[in-house]
Amino acid sequence: MRYILSFILYPLSFILFLSSCLSSEYNVATHRQDVFFYSTEKEVTMGRNIAKAISKEFKLSNSPYDIQRVQKIADQIVEVIDRQELSYYFYVILEDEKGESHINAFSLPGGYVYIFKELLDMLDDDELAFVIAHEIGHIVSRHHIKRLQAAMGYNLLLIASAQAPADPEFSRGLSFAIVQMLVAYSREDEFNADELAVKYCQLAGFDPKAGIEVQEKLYKESKKKLRPISYFRTHPYTAQRIRRIKERLHLPLGVEDYINF
């Protein structure tokens, strides 16, 4: 009987503990109630921890021109976004931990956005605004947190969002979180980030049609190079994204918008 009671009570205690940590919050970007394991404060701490690791492993740009260009555009976007309780930080990456450059951009929970120099140099200001707004859209919708909750498990999630202790468990949780930041979101998360980018670009005074131009430019670039473009490895088909952007802007659709490439 004691074994049976333990078998029942231990899982029940864990469920009760976990449910006490859960919070249901209204997501200002998706306009629905979402369930999260922990607070915005822990999300910010996690982002700060990952950002510190990236600053050590990645080579960041010190170019005043690049930094000022990104910051000026980002400031205009941040003024109009839905999630204003965070501070946002923007960085240009020259090389990753392997000394390689990429045509890519990504964001971290808690307000951190990164764009590789190689991608930055390909974009005009409206296109750059769309990419920045897209990455901010992931933060606003808390896509990182939802993905990490699904992938990491509760213990690793707490470890990665803790204040940075120097122990193997922390490093393991943090490394796993970094990997998750660089792999694909769900298709719907990408579409949601694109829709938010259209909205934010419109509100900030940028041309949201630049999102279409970004996709077309990157697709053409991918055909010139033997190595795959990272931005495509973590995003849905180009045609699908273009079609959704056009639908959001009420632009006419053509046959090419239904052919996956």
Backbone bond lengths (Angstrom), bond angles and torsions (degrees), N, CA, C in turn:
res aa  C-N    CA-C-N  psi(-1)  N-CA   C-N-CA  omega(-1)  CA-C   N-CA-C  phi
1 M - - - 1.458 - - 1.528 110.90 -
2 R 1.365 115.28 -41.05 1.450 119.07 179.88 1.532 110.12 -61.76
3 Y 1.361 116.18 -39.90 1.470 120.29 179.39 1.523 110.49 -63.82
4 I 1.342 115.59 -41.60 1.462 120.13 -179.33 1.524 110.59 -64.75
5 L 1.349 116.56 -42.88 1.461 119.80 178.75 1.527 111.38 -62.89
6 S 1.346 116.20 -40.72 1.459 119.54 178.78 1.517 110.55 -64.30
7 F 1.327 115.02 -41.35 1.462 120.64 -179.32 1.531 110.55 -60.18
8 I 1.333 116.25 -34.26 1.459 121.01 -179.01 1.528 111.40 -84.48
9 L 1.351 116.01 -43.54 1.458 119.72 -171.15 1.521 113.69 -74.62
10 Y 1.343 119.10 -36.05 1.451 120.20 -177.72 1.529 112.31 -63.71
11 P 1.343 117.24 -50.70 1.476 116.88 176.72 1.517 112.39 -61.79
12 L 1.363 115.88 -35.91 1.457 119.17 -179.64 1.524 110.38 -65.56
13 S 1.334 116.56 -39.78 1.467 120.23 178.57 1.521 110.71 -63.27
14 F 1.336 115.41 -41.10 1.467 119.06 179.94 1.522 110.54 -64.87
15 I 1.332 116.10 -41.12 1.458 120.21 179.22 1.518 110.58 -63.27
16 L 1.332 116.40 -42.14 1.459 120.20 178.90 1.526 110.95 -64.84
17 F 1.354 116.17 -40.47 1.473 119.39 178.05 1.516 110.36 -63.62
18 L 1.327 115.84 -45.49 1.454 119.88 -178.20 1.515 110.99 -63.99
19 S 1.333 116.13 -42.30 1.463 118.87 -178.61 1.524 111.05 -65.46
20 S 1.334 117.14 -27.58 1.468 119.37 177.53 1.517 111.36 -70.54
21 C 1.353 116.60 -20.81 1.462 120.64 -179.79 1.525 111.91 -91.99
22 L 1.329 115.55 -14.16 1.452 119.06 -178.21 1.522 110.62 -76.48
23 S 1.305 115.02 147.14 1.456 119.80 173.62 1.515 108.84 -139.04
24 S 1.309 115.47 138.13 1.458 120.98 176.14 1.521 108.10 -101.14
25 E 1.319 115.74 120.54 1.455 120.62 -175.81 1.518 110.21 -125.80
26 Y 1.320 115.05 147.88 1.464 120.44 174.89 1.520 108.29 -76.94
27 N 1.336 115.97 121.58 1.459 121.61 179.79 1.519 108.64 -86.51
28 V 1.335 116.35 114.36 1.466 120.66 -174.12 1.526 111.98 -67.53
29 A 1.330 117.13 -18.61 1.460 120.00 -178.34 1.517 112.61 -91.54
30 T 1.334 116.51 -41.36 1.466 119.79 -178.09 1.524 112.41 -93.17
31 H 1.345 116.86 -11.39 1.469 123.10 178.96 1.531 112.07 59.35
32 R 1.344 114.26 44.33 1.465 118.93 175.85 1.523 108.25 -149.69
33 Q 1.331 115.84 164.83 1.456 120.47 176.81 1.526 109.02 -79.73
34 D 1.315 117.71 127.36 1.456 123.17 176.77 1.519 109.19 -118.20
35 V 1.336 115.92 150.33 1.458 121.71 179.77 1.522 109.15 -102.22
36 F 1.335 116.98 127.46 1.458 121.85 179.31 1.525 109.59 -126.52
37 F 1.330 116.17 148.35 1.457 121.30 -179.64 1.522 112.63 -75.64
38 Y 1.327 116.56 -24.97 1.448 117.18 -172.73 1.515 110.77 -154.67
39 S 1.321 115.14 176.11 1.451 122.59 -165.99 1.521 113.46 -82.55
40 T 1.335 114.83 170.06 1.463 121.35 173.01 1.521 110.09 -59.34
41 E 1.330 117.48 -35.66 1.468 120.92 179.75 1.529 111.20 -59.71
42 K 1.328 117.18 -43.38 1.460 120.52 178.39 1.528 110.67 -69.96
43 E 1.322 116.62 -34.77 1.463 120.43 175.88 1.533 110.40 -60.38
44 V 1.324 116.22 -43.66 1.470 120.75 179.11 1.521 110.90 -64.06
45 T 1.335 116.72 -41.32 1.467 120.38 179.11 1.518 110.74 -63.45
46 M 1.330 116.75 -42.90 1.459 120.15 177.23 1.518 110.90 -59.72
47 G 1.332 117.07 -47.83 1.460 120.57 179.50 1.514 111.67 -58.96
48 R 1.336 116.73 -41.22 1.465 121.13 179.30 1.531 110.76 -63.26
49 N 1.338 116.83 -41.58 1.459 120.18 179.07 1.520 111.66 -63.80
50 I 1.330 116.49 -44.64 1.462 119.97 179.97 1.524 110.20 -65.84
51 A 1.333 116.75 -40.09 1.475 121.06 -179.98 1.527 110.82 -61.94
52 K 1.339 117.61 -39.02 1.455 120.54 177.47 1.519 110.98 -62.73
53 A 1.343 115.99 -41.01 1.461 119.76 179.07 1.528 111.08 -65.59
54 I 1.311 116.75 -40.66 1.464 120.72 179.67 1.522 110.60 -65.49
55 S 1.322 117.30 -39.22 1.469 120.13 -179.82 1.520 111.89 -63.97
56 K 1.336 117.11 -25.16 1.455 121.14 178.35 1.535 111.54 -84.80
57 E 1.325 116.90 -34.70 1.456 120.92 -173.33 1.530 113.19 -94.98
58 F 1.334 117.76 -28.63 1.457 121.33 -178.61 1.535 109.50 -102.76
59 K 1.310 116.30 150.34 1.465 120.88 176.20 1.518 108.44 -91.66
60 L 1.338 116.08 113.33 1.462 121.68 -177.59 1.524 110.28 -93.77
61 S 1.331 116.05 149.37 1.461 121.44 -179.42 1.524 110.95 -77.04
62 N 1.342 115.36 141.64 1.462 121.90 172.71 1.529 111.51 -109.62
63 S 1.328 116.24 11.11 1.458 120.88 -177.39 1.528 110.60 -67.44
64 P 1.348 118.30 117.10 1.478 120.00 178.61 1.526 111.99 -58.03
65 Y 1.343 117.09 -37.84 1.465 119.63 -178.40 1.525 110.84 -63.53
66 D 1.333 116.94 -49.16 1.469 120.06 -178.56 1.523 111.26 -64.27
67 I 1.323 116.26 -44.63 1.465 120.41 -177.77 1.528 110.79 -64.09
68 Q 1.330 116.90 -44.39 1.463 120.52 -179.73 1.523 111.46 -66.90
69 R 1.332 116.52 -38.54 1.469 119.60 179.29 1.523 110.72 -62.38
70 V 1.320 116.80 -47.96 1.464 120.73 179.64 1.520 110.57 -64.43
71 Q 1.322 116.98 -44.86 1.465 120.89 -175.97 1.527 111.72 -64.59
72 K 1.330 117.42 -40.58 1.462 120.82 -179.23 1.529 111.02 -61.42
73 I 1.324 116.32 -45.79 1.463 120.47 179.31 1.523 110.24 -68.49
74 A 1.328 116.49 -43.40 1.463 120.67 -178.92 1.522 111.68 -61.61
75 D 1.329 117.02 -39.02 1.469 120.31 179.54 1.523 111.52 -60.10
76 Q 1.327 116.33 -38.64 1.470 119.84 178.62 1.520 111.36 -67.25
77 I 1.339 116.20 -37.66 1.469 120.13 178.78 1.520 110.60 -68.61
78 V 1.329 116.46 -45.57 1.469 120.94 -176.09 1.523 111.74 -60.34
79 E 1.312 117.79 -31.16 1.468 121.08 -179.47 1.524 113.28 -61.84
80 V 1.346 117.67 -24.15 1.463 119.87 -171.87 1.532 113.38 -113.63
81 I 1.327 118.32 1.77 1.461 119.46 -175.00 1.524 111.41 -77.00
82 D 1.323 115.92 165.36 1.461 121.80 -175.58 1.527 113.04 -77.71
83 R 1.315 116.59 -29.88 1.469 119.91 -172.65 1.525 109.81 -104.61
84 Q 1.312 116.07 98.16 1.459 121.63 -172.38 1.528 113.75 -100.69
85 E 1.331 118.17 -2.67 1.463 118.97 -176.09 1.526 113.07 -80.20
86 L 1.327 117.26 -7.92 1.460 121.18 -179.53 1.529 111.17 -99.58
87 S 1.338 115.41 157.50 1.459 121.54 166.20 1.530 106.63 -96.88
88 Y 1.325 116.92 140.53 1.465 120.71 -175.86 1.524 110.21 -113.72
89 Y 1.341 115.23 140.04 1.460 122.45 -176.56 1.531 108.76 -128.88
90 F 1.332 115.75 140.16 1.464 120.84 -173.67 1.530 110.14 -129.53
91 Y 1.339 114.84 134.34 1.457 120.82 -175.84 1.530 110.24 -135.54
92 V 1.344 115.11 151.11 1.458 122.17 173.81 1.527 107.89 -109.97
93 I 1.326 117.27 128.31 1.463 122.25 -178.65 1.523 109.76 -102.70
94 L 1.326 115.26 131.06 1.462 120.10 175.11 1.526 111.09 -87.27
95 E 1.332 116.06 -46.84 1.465 121.10 -177.31 1.524 109.94 -145.68
96 D 1.338 115.71 152.66 1.453 119.71 174.96 1.521 110.22 -84.75
97 E 1.329 116.76 -170.25 1.464 120.73 -176.16 1.528 112.89 -66.92
98 K 1.339 117.41 -16.02 1.462 121.71 177.85 1.524 112.11 -97.13
99 G 1.323 116.80 5.65 1.447 120.60 -179.25 1.515 113.90 78.15
100 E 1.335 116.95 20.08 1.461 122.43 -177.75 1.525 110.75 -108.19
101 S 1.322 115.49 145.03 1.458 121.16 173.78 1.525 109.17 -95.96
102 H 1.316 116.06 160.74 1.464 120.64 -178.33 1.518 109.91 -141.89
103 I 1.305 115.00 156.65 1.462 120.62 169.10 1.521 105.40 -97.24
104 N 1.321 115.12 87.14 1.458 119.26 -171.18 1.524 111.00 -160.57
105 A 1.313 115.11 164.78 1.459 123.36 172.60 1.519 106.96 -148.58
106 F 1.337 116.98 152.10 1.459 119.88 177.79 1.521 108.77 -155.62
107 S 1.309 115.57 167.97 1.463 120.84 179.51 1.515 109.71 -134.29
108 L 1.326 115.89 164.09 1.457 123.34 178.77 1.519 109.40 -121.04
109 P 1.325 117.12 158.50 1.466 118.74 174.33 1.520 110.50 -61.70
110 G 1.300 115.99 150.05 1.454 119.91 175.41 1.508 115.65 88.75
111 G 1.367 118.99 -1.05 1.458 120.13 171.17 1.512 117.73 112.78
112 Y 1.329 119.26 22.06 1.462 121.94 -178.44 1.527 110.69 -107.50
113 V 1.346 115.91 130.28 1.469 121.29 -178.54 1.532 108.75 -127.77
114 Y 1.337 115.66 135.37 1.460 122.26 -179.38 1.526 110.03 -126.58
115 I 1.332 115.97 139.98 1.453 121.00 174.52 1.518 108.17 -134.35
116 F 1.320 116.24 131.89 1.460 120.04 178.63 1.525 109.87 -72.78
117 K 1.329 114.73 142.87 1.463 121.75 -179.69 1.520 111.71 -55.34
118 E 1.336 117.19 -38.47 1.459 120.67 -178.16 1.521 111.39 -62.52
119 L 1.320 117.17 -38.60 1.461 120.35 176.19 1.520 110.52 -72.84
120 L 1.316 116.60 -42.58 1.462 121.36 -179.26 1.528 111.63 -54.12
121 D 1.327 116.87 -43.41 1.461 121.23 -176.88 1.531 112.75 -70.13
122 M 1.320 117.55 -15.56 1.463 121.47 -179.60 1.527 112.84 -85.96
123 L 1.333 116.97 -15.40 1.463 120.48 -166.90 1.523 112.36 -107.67
124 D 1.338 115.75 142.47 1.466 118.66 167.77 1.527 107.91 -83.50
125 D 1.329 117.62 179.96 1.463 120.09 -172.15 1.527 113.29 -64.75
126 D 1.331 118.25 -39.53 1.461 120.52 179.34 1.530 110.53 -66.68
127 E 1.325 116.22 -39.82 1.466 120.00 178.59 1.524 110.79 -67.31
128 L 1.327 116.06 -41.37 1.460 119.75 177.03 1.523 110.91 -62.63
129 A 1.327 116.38 -39.91 1.469 120.64 178.21 1.520 110.50 -59.88
130 F 1.327 116.87 -40.58 1.472 119.89 -179.72 1.521 110.58 -65.29
131 V 1.332 117.59 -44.63 1.467 120.93 -179.68 1.530 110.17 -62.53
132 I 1.323 117.05 -45.40 1.473 120.65 178.88 1.529 110.21 -62.54
133 A 1.332 117.10 -44.27 1.461 120.95 -179.72 1.524 111.02 -64.13
134 H 1.325 116.73 -36.58 1.472 121.22 177.51 1.528 110.24 -62.20
135 E 1.328 116.88 -47.45 1.463 119.93 -179.37 1.528 111.08 -66.38
136 I 1.316 117.14 -38.45 1.466 120.08 175.12 1.530 109.91 -62.86
137 G 1.334 116.39 -35.93 1.459 120.30 178.60 1.519 112.02 -57.70
138 H 1.333 117.26 -37.71 1.466 120.29 176.55 1.529 110.89 -63.00
139 I 1.321 116.14 -39.22 1.469 120.16 179.72 1.522 110.64 -68.92
140 V 1.324 116.20 -45.17 1.459 121.13 -178.95 1.531 110.84 -59.87
141 S 1.320 116.49 -40.80 1.465 121.07 -178.96 1.521 112.98 -83.89
142 R 1.324 117.12 -4.34 1.474 123.47 -179.86 1.527 111.87 58.72
143 H 1.338 115.31 38.15 1.464 119.81 178.81 1.523 111.69 -62.13
144 H 1.343 117.47 -36.58 1.459 120.23 179.74 1.528 110.67 -59.76
145 I 1.316 115.31 -44.90 1.462 119.91 -175.47 1.522 110.86 -66.17
146 K 1.311 117.03 -42.89 1.459 119.99 179.22 1.523 111.18 -62.56
147 R 1.347 116.32 -39.67 1.455 119.81 -179.69 1.525 110.95 -70.01
148 L 1.329 117.00 -42.01 1.456 120.50 179.00 1.520 111.71 -65.74
149 Q 1.319 117.28 -38.40 1.461 120.34 176.87 1.519 110.29 -59.19
150 A 1.303 117.28 -39.55 1.458 121.49 -178.96 1.527 111.55 -74.69
151 A 1.343 117.47 -34.00 1.461 120.60 -171.02 1.520 114.06 -94.39
152 M 1.326 117.64 -34.95 1.452 120.13 -168.41 1.524 114.41 -91.19
153 G 1.296 117.55 -31.61 1.449 119.16 -169.93 1.516 109.92 85.97
154 Y 1.310 116.70 159.05 1.462 121.29 -170.78 1.529 112.39 -64.92
155 N 1.337 117.84 -40.98 1.464 119.99 -176.11 1.515 112.08 -65.15
156 L 1.346 117.39 -48.37 1.454 120.08 179.87 1.521 110.94 -64.84
157 L 1.303 115.79 -33.24 1.469 119.86 178.45 1.524 110.18 -62.37
158 L 1.328 116.68 -44.39 1.459 120.52 178.36 1.525 111.58 -65.22
159 I 1.341 115.94 -39.81 1.463 119.78 -179.25 1.522 110.61 -62.41
160 A 1.337 116.64 -47.59 1.461 120.27 -177.37 1.521 112.01 -67.90
161 S 1.330 117.29 -24.33 1.463 120.15 -178.89 1.527 112.18 -97.72
162 A 1.341 116.97 6.38 1.465 120.37 178.72 1.522 110.30 -81.73
163 Q 1.317 115.55 166.46 1.460 119.74 171.51 1.521 107.86 -66.38
164 A 1.325 117.14 136.76 1.455 123.07 -164.94 1.530 115.36 -62.97
165 P 1.337 117.61 91.60 1.467 118.89 172.77 1.523 109.69 -85.74
166 A 1.328 117.36 155.55 1.467 120.36 -179.10 1.523 108.81 -93.65
167 D 1.317 118.11 79.40 1.451 120.91 176.43 1.524 109.39 -142.52
168 P 1.342 117.36 159.22 1.476 121.39 -175.54 1.522 113.66 -59.51
169 E 1.342 116.57 -36.80 1.465 119.11 -178.76 1.525 110.71 -64.16
170 F 1.325 116.20 -40.74 1.458 119.24 178.08 1.526 110.54 -63.32
171 S 1.326 117.30 -45.74 1.471 121.77 -179.99 1.515 110.99 -60.96
172 R 1.339 116.04 -39.57 1.455 119.63 179.89 1.524 110.95 -65.52
173 G 1.327 115.94 -45.41 1.460 119.37 178.93 1.515 112.02 -64.09
174 L 1.324 116.27 -40.45 1.449 121.06 -178.77 1.524 111.07 -67.95
175 S 1.328 117.60 -43.12 1.468 121.43 179.18 1.521 110.98 -62.07
176 F 1.321 115.35 -40.95 1.465 118.78 178.58 1.520 110.54 -63.80
177 A 1.322 116.36 -40.24 1.465 120.51 179.37 1.515 111.03 -63.28
178 I 1.338 117.14 -41.57 1.468 120.46 179.82 1.519 110.62 -62.31
179 V 1.326 116.82 -44.04 1.470 120.31 178.13 1.516 110.26 -58.65
180 Q 1.321 116.77 -43.68 1.462 120.52 -179.41 1.519 111.95 -63.46
181 M 1.335 117.46 -30.72 1.460 120.62 178.57 1.529 112.05 -67.14
182 L 1.341 115.99 -23.86 1.457 120.17 -173.15 1.522 113.26 -104.31
183 V 1.308 118.27 4.21 1.456 120.31 177.34 1.524 109.66 -107.37
184 A 1.327 115.40 177.04 1.458 120.42 -169.08 1.528 113.24 -67.64
185 Y 1.315 114.69 141.64 1.460 121.24 165.67 1.526 107.63 -80.16
186 S 1.307 116.32 172.18 1.460 118.31 171.60 1.521 108.95 -69.27
187 R 1.298 115.83 157.43 1.466 120.50 -179.61 1.521 111.23 -58.29
188 E 1.322 116.58 -41.89 1.463 119.39 -178.90 1.529 111.64 -67.07
189 D 1.330 117.26 -33.38 1.461 119.57 175.98 1.522 110.77 -64.34
190 E 1.327 116.96 -39.78 1.467 120.34 178.56 1.528 110.94 -65.62
191 F 1.323 115.85 -43.72 1.457 118.72 178.18 1.524 110.96 -62.48
192 N 1.327 116.30 -41.13 1.460 120.70 178.70 1.526 111.08 -61.46
193 A 1.340 116.84 -42.18 1.467 120.59 179.00 1.525 110.94 -65.60
194 D 1.330 117.12 -37.00 1.464 120.24 176.35 1.526 111.33 -64.68
195 E 1.325 116.02 -43.20 1.467 119.57 179.79 1.527 111.24 -63.46
196 L 1.332 116.17 -39.35 1.462 119.25 176.39 1.521 110.81 -66.82
197 A 1.337 117.44 -36.49 1.467 120.86 178.47 1.523 110.40 -62.57
198 V 1.332 117.05 -41.46 1.469 120.63 176.31 1.526 109.76 -59.38
199 K 1.317 116.14 -47.97 1.471 121.71 -178.71 1.521 111.28 -61.40
200 Y 1.334 117.01 -47.97 1.458 120.51 -176.11 1.524 111.69 -69.03
201 C 1.338 117.09 -37.40 1.466 119.55 177.82 1.530 110.72 -64.02
202 Q 1.319 116.26 -41.80 1.462 119.76 177.78 1.528 110.84 -60.57
203 L 1.327 116.69 -47.26 1.459 121.07 -177.17 1.531 112.37 -67.46
204 A 1.343 116.02 -30.82 1.466 120.21 -176.95 1.519 112.93 -89.88
205 G 1.333 117.08 -2.51 1.454 120.07 176.78 1.514 115.57 89.92
206 F 1.338 117.72 16.51 1.455 121.85 175.34 1.531 109.68 -100.30
207 D 1.321 116.43 160.86 1.459 121.34 -179.58 1.524 109.52 -82.67
208 P 1.332 118.62 110.55 1.468 119.99 -177.62 1.528 113.31 -68.84
209 K 1.332 117.59 -18.11 1.471 119.80 176.27 1.525 111.13 -65.13
210 A 1.325 116.30 -14.12 1.459 120.24 176.63 1.523 111.33 -61.62
211 G 1.344 116.74 -23.30 1.461 119.63 175.91 1.516 111.75 -61.04
212 I 1.322 116.72 -37.17 1.467 121.52 176.15 1.525 109.77 -66.40
213 E 1.320 115.45 -43.79 1.467 120.31 -179.15 1.521 111.25 -64.15
214 V 1.329 117.27 -36.36 1.463 120.57 176.93 1.526 110.38 -60.52
215 Q 1.328 115.99 -47.73 1.457 119.80 -178.61 1.532 111.80 -62.46
216 E 1.326 115.85 -43.96 1.461 119.52 -179.41 1.519 111.36 -66.50
217 K 1.330 116.73 -39.54 1.464 121.12 179.96 1.529 110.91 -65.08
218 L 1.320 116.41 -43.81 1.459 120.08 -179.39 1.523 111.51 -68.12
219 Y 1.329 116.34 -36.47 1.462 119.28 178.45 1.530 110.55 -64.90
220 K 1.322 117.41 -43.71 1.468 120.98 177.65 1.525 110.82 -63.01
221 E 1.329 115.88 -39.48 1.461 120.25 179.79 1.525 111.25 -64.43
222 S 1.322 115.54 -36.70 1.467 119.30 -179.15 1.520 111.83 -65.45
223 K 1.334 117.49 -25.24 1.458 121.39 179.67 1.528 112.22 -79.49
224 K 1.326 116.72 -17.29 1.462 120.63 -178.37 1.516 112.34 -85.63
225 K 1.335 116.96 -24.91 1.449 120.83 -170.80 1.519 111.02 -111.82
226 L 1.327 114.29 148.42 1.455 119.44 178.80 1.525 111.08 -74.43
227 R 1.331 116.43 -33.90 1.464 119.18 -179.19 1.526 109.96 -82.02
228 P 1.328 117.84 142.89 1.470 119.85 179.58 1.516 111.49 -69.25
229 I 1.329 116.77 147.15 1.456 121.64 176.03 1.527 108.78 -80.89
230 S 1.317 116.64 126.30 1.453 121.40 -174.71 1.519 112.49 -58.49
231 Y 1.338 115.67 -35.40 1.457 119.69 -175.46 1.524 111.41 -59.50
232 F 1.345 116.43 -32.09 1.456 119.23 179.49 1.521 111.95 -79.41
233 R 1.314 116.80 -27.38 1.453 119.27 -177.78 1.519 110.74 -66.97
234 T 1.309 117.72 -23.27 1.462 121.26 -176.63 1.527 112.87 -111.51
235 H 1.331 118.19 17.14 1.456 120.41 -176.69 1.537 110.50 -138.86
236 P 1.326 117.64 160.08 1.468 120.85 178.55 1.521 111.87 -67.95
237 Y 1.351 115.95 177.08 1.461 121.22 177.71 1.526 110.79 -52.84
238 T 1.324 115.25 142.00 1.461 120.96 -179.50 1.524 111.38 -57.26
239 A 1.336 116.50 -47.25 1.467 120.07 -177.14 1.521 111.76 -60.27
240 Q 1.326 117.03 -37.06 1.462 120.05 178.98 1.522 110.89 -64.32
241 R 1.319 116.57 -41.49 1.464 120.15 -179.70 1.525 110.63 -68.15
242 I 1.324 116.36 -42.81 1.464 119.80 178.76 1.523 110.43 -61.07
243 R 1.326 116.17 -43.36 1.469 119.77 -179.10 1.521 111.32 -61.49
244 R 1.329 117.08 -43.05 1.459 119.63 -179.52 1.532 111.40 -67.10
245 I 1.325 116.75 -37.30 1.473 119.47 176.96 1.525 110.22 -64.76
246 K 1.332 116.69 -43.61 1.463 120.53 178.63 1.527 110.99 -61.94
247 E 1.329 116.48 -41.46 1.462 119.98 178.81 1.525 110.72 -62.97
248 R 1.307 116.23 -39.55 1.459 120.54 179.03 1.526 111.34 -64.18
249 L 1.338 116.04 -34.77 1.464 121.34 -178.84 1.525 112.84 -93.29
250 H 1.331 116.44 2.12 1.467 122.64 179.91 1.535 110.96 59.02
251 L 1.337 115.23 42.63 1.464 121.17 177.03 1.524 109.56 -95.05
252 P 1.348 118.06 151.47 1.464 120.39 179.42 1.526 111.49 -64.69
253 L 1.323 116.29 144.96 1.456 122.41 179.67 1.520 110.28 -103.45
254 G 1.341 116.13 147.47 1.453 121.89 176.90 1.514 110.72 -118.02
255 V 1.319 116.98 174.99 1.461 122.04 179.96 1.523 110.32 -58.13
256 E 1.346 116.57 -37.85 1.468 120.55 -176.96 1.517 112.39 -63.07
257 D 1.335 116.97 -20.23 1.464 119.69 -179.47 1.529 112.14 -75.94
258 Y 1.326 117.14 -9.15 1.451 121.55 -179.57 1.524 112.19 -111.25
259 I 1.340 116.90 6.61 1.451 121.72 177.95 1.515 107.53 -105.95
260 N 1.333 117.45 118.06 1.455 121.00 -175.94 1.521 111.31 -71.19
261 F 1.313 116.13 126.09 1.464 121.44 173.90 1.523 108.76 -149.73
